[in-house]
Amino acid sequence: MLSSIYDLLFMIYISTLSGGKFYCLQRYFFRREILSLKEDKLYLSITFSCKHESSALDLHYLCETKKDKYIMSKQEVILCEELESSLTSAIGKCPHDKLFILTDEHTHRLCLPQLNGIPALKEATEIIIGAEDVHKNLETLASVWQALSEQGATRHSLLINLGGGMVTDLGGFAASTFKRGIAYINIPTTLLAMVDASVGGKTGINFNGLKNEIGVFAPAASVLLETEFLRSLDAHNFFSGYAEMLKHGLISTPEHLAELLAFDTEKIDYAALKSMVGRSVQVKEDIVEQDPLEHGIRKALNLGHTVGHAFESLALAEGRPVLHGYAVAWGIVCELYLSYIKVGFSKEKMRQTIQFIKENYGAFAFNCKQYDRLYELMKHDKKNSAGIINFTLLKEVGDISLNQTTDKDTIFEMFDFYRECMGV
């Protein structure tokens, strides 16, 4: 029997998340089993007494939903046709007492003016932080907390993050931790943020010289994708985001990858790009919905990142910071080589992809004396377990091999391959 009406409402809510699927199984006690896990599912159940034909029996309904679905709600991602109406609607779905907009020095100047005159933002208070990844740190995070506190934000306030991946990552983390969590909306303004950083619920900051070392899973209430912002994007930031799209192509279908490799990046068709952004985001959303907290298939999204984050961290430590997407592109070169030698990825597909990266991203320069430093940085990757470096590799385009490992000598051989094929 239900212990209260709230149990029934909660069961109906979880049933909605799972598409209303119920199953007849053995007896469960609803309140005690509310968090029981079996394999990758979360199970909730309730028992009724009833009659079936001539026999009395207990009918046991079990609600099935994906593991952790009850923890992390699915965020609303909107490919905008008209930003003002989409934003007004998104704000309306988040009742709040005070509204804040987080920008950086670039988006304050280039993007915020495009939101002027929207009635829903009339009472918003702006918080401005430094631009670029060098400001994605604890000091900047604390300054956002400080500003929220001084301006009277409460647990019922709403934060809008207007900017690239640094703003959405740091702003999301600030929102999810201030007063134990306030609602936030992401409006990504760079290609990287649109197809990766703002979608999927990962938030965080860099710490101790390591990328995204501190953070939480906390999805935005809404993510509004307005591709008109991309018209003012410089080539370097365009390609930074395009690297993540390339990754999505590699982990999805040969057709999607072919479309990305053939796209004219010199004379950009923004209508076509908008459609490609939508497809790219869908690849990520489909994976995140299956595995919100990265216990399994979500690790597919880390293709290129094990090595890429090491490149990024080394560059930052040496005072020559690189854009995240460039580091990922160079990481893809390395990890496709591992895919080729370890799980049989197509040599021709590897060659085509590396050629595209070489032509559009240049190369990250390092020498053999830095191999050990890169190796140590890779050991800090969040996918690792017990000090063992884990890679996401590909057997074929869309055929993903998770939790792949290799020895130090093979990793150094991978670095040799990278330097030879990229000409460094």
JOZI-V459823 format. One record per backbone hydrogen bond with DSSP energy under -0.5 kcal/mol. CO is the residue of the C=O (numbers start at 1). NH is the residue of the N-H. E is the energy in kcal/mol with one decimal. If there is no record, write none. Layout:
co;nh;e
CO;NH;E
CO;NH;E
This chain:
co;nh;e
4;7;-0.7
4;8;-1.1
5;9;-2.3
6;10;-2.5
7;11;-2.5
8;12;-2.6
9;13;-2.2
10;14;-2.5
11;15;-2.7
12;16;-2.1
13;17;-1.9
14;18;-1.8
15;20;-3.9
16;19;-1.4
21;64;-1.1
23;25;-0.7
23;62;-1.8
28;30;-0.7
29;33;-2.5
31;34;-0.7
33;36;-1.7
36;43;-2.1
38;41;-2.0
40;67;-2.4
41;38;-1.7
42;65;-1.7
43;36;-0.6
44;63;-4.2
46;61;-2.3
48;59;-2.5
50;57;-2.5
52;55;-2.1
55;52;-2.9
57;50;-2.4
58;60;-0.6
59;48;-2.2
59;61;-0.7
60;25;-1.2
60;62;-0.5
61;46;-1.9
61;63;-0.5
62;23;-1.1
62;64;-0.5
63;44;-2.0
65;42;-3.0
66;69;-2.1
68;71;-1.1
68;72;-1.9
71;73;-0.6
75;77;-0.6
76;78;-0.5
76;223;-3.1
78;80;-1.0
78;225;-3.4
82;86;-1.9
83;87;-3.2
84;88;-2.5
85;89;-2.1
86;90;-2.4
87;91;-2.7
88;92;-2.0
89;93;-1.1
91;94;-1.8
98;158;-2.4
99;125;-2.3
100;160;-2.8
101;103;-0.6
101;127;-3.0
102;162;-2.8
103;129;-2.1
104;108;-2.5
105;109;-0.7
106;110;-2.9
107;111;-1.3
107;112;-3.0
111;114;-1.5
112;115;-2.3
113;116;-1.0
115;118;-1.7
117;119;-0.7
118;121;-2.2
119;122;-1.8
121;124;-1.8
125;101;-2.5
127;103;-2.8
129;105;-1.1
132;135;-1.8
133;136;-1.9
135;137;-2.0
136;206;-2.3
137;141;-2.3
138;142;-2.7
139;143;-1.7
140;144;-1.7
141;145;-2.3
142;146;-2.7
143;147;-2.2
144;148;-2.6
145;149;-2.6
146;150;-2.9
147;151;-2.0
148;153;-2.9
149;152;-1.4
154;157;-1.8
156;97;-1.2
157;183;-0.8
158;100;-2.6
159;161;-0.5
159;185;-2.4
160;102;-3.3
160;162;-0.7
161;163;-0.7
161;187;-3.2
163;189;-1.5
164;168;-2.4
165;169;-2.6
166;170;-2.5
167;171;-2.8
168;172;-1.8
169;173;-1.8
169;204;-1.3
170;174;-2.7
171;175;-2.6
172;176;-2.4
173;177;-1.0
174;177;-0.5
174;178;-2.1
175;182;-2.6
177;180;-1.8
178;181;-2.2
183;159;-2.0
184;221;-3.0
184;222;-0.6
185;161;-3.1
186;224;-2.6
187;163;-1.3
188;226;-0.6
190;194;-2.1
191;195;-2.2
192;196;-1.4
192;197;-1.3
193;198;-2.2
196;199;-1.1
201;218;-3.6
205;214;-1.8
207;210;-1.7
210;207;-2.1
210;213;-0.9
214;205;-2.7
216;203;-2.0
216;218;-0.7
221;76;-1.4
222;186;-2.5
223;78;-3.0
223;225;-0.6
224;226;-0.8
225;80;-2.2
225;227;-0.7
226;229;-1.6
227;230;-1.4
228;231;-1.4
229;232;-1.3
230;233;-1.5
234;238;-2.1
235;239;-2.6
236;240;-1.7
237;241;-1.7
238;242;-2.1
239;243;-1.6
240;244;-0.7
241;244;-0.7
241;245;-1.4
242;246;-2.6
243;247;-2.1
244;248;-2.2
245;249;-2.2
246;250;-2.2
247;251;-1.9
249;252;-0.9
249;257;-0.5
250;398;-2.3
253;257;-2.2
254;258;-2.6
255;259;-2.2
256;260;-1.9
257;261;-2.5
258;262;-1.7
259;263;-0.8
260;263;-0.6
263;265;-1.1
266;268;-0.6
268;270;-0.9
269;273;-2.5
270;274;-2.0
271;275;-1.5
272;276;-2.2
273;277;-2.7
274;278;-2.1
275;279;-2.0
276;280;-2.6
277;281;-2.8
278;282;-1.8
279;283;-1.7
280;284;-1.6
281;285;-3.0
282;286;-2.6
283;287;-1.5
284;288;-2.9
285;289;-2.5
286;290;-1.1
287;291;-1.7
291;294;-1.4
296;299;-2.3
297;300;-2.3
298;301;-1.8
299;302;-2.0
300;303;-1.5
302;305;-2.7
302;306;-0.8
304;308;-1.5
305;309;-2.8
306;310;-0.7
307;311;-2.4
308;312;-2.5
309;313;-2.7
310;314;-2.5
311;315;-2.6
312;316;-2.1
313;317;-2.3
314;318;-1.8
315;320;-3.0
316;319;-1.3
323;327;-1.9
324;328;-2.3
325;329;-2.5
326;330;-2.4
327;331;-2.2
328;332;-2.5
329;333;-1.6
330;334;-1.5
331;335;-2.6
332;336;-2.5
333;337;-1.3
334;338;-1.9
335;339;-2.0
336;340;-2.2
337;341;-2.3
338;342;-2.4
339;343;-1.7
339;344;-0.6
339;345;-1.8
340;344;-0.6
346;350;-2.1
347;351;-2.4
348;352;-2.5
349;353;-2.3
350;354;-2.6
351;355;-2.3
352;356;-1.9
353;357;-2.2
354;358;-3.0
355;359;-2.2
356;360;-1.6
357;361;-2.7
358;362;-0.8
363;365;-0.6
367;370;-2.0
368;371;-1.1
370;374;-2.3
371;375;-2.6
372;376;-2.3
373;377;-2.1
374;378;-2.2
375;379;-1.3
377;380;-1.4
378;381;-1.7
381;384;-1.6
385;388;-2.1
388;385;-1.4
391;393;-0.6
391;404;-2.6
393;401;-3.3
396;399;-2.1
398;400;-0.8
399;395;-2.9
399;396;-0.9
400;402;-0.6
401;393;-2.8
404;391;-2.8
407;411;-1.8
408;412;-2.3
409;413;-2.2
410;414;-2.1
411;415;-1.9
412;416;-2.1
413;417;-2.4
414;418;-2.5
415;419;-2.5
416;420;-2.2
417;421;-2.9
418;422;-2.3
419;423;-0.6
419;424;-2.4
420;423;-0.5
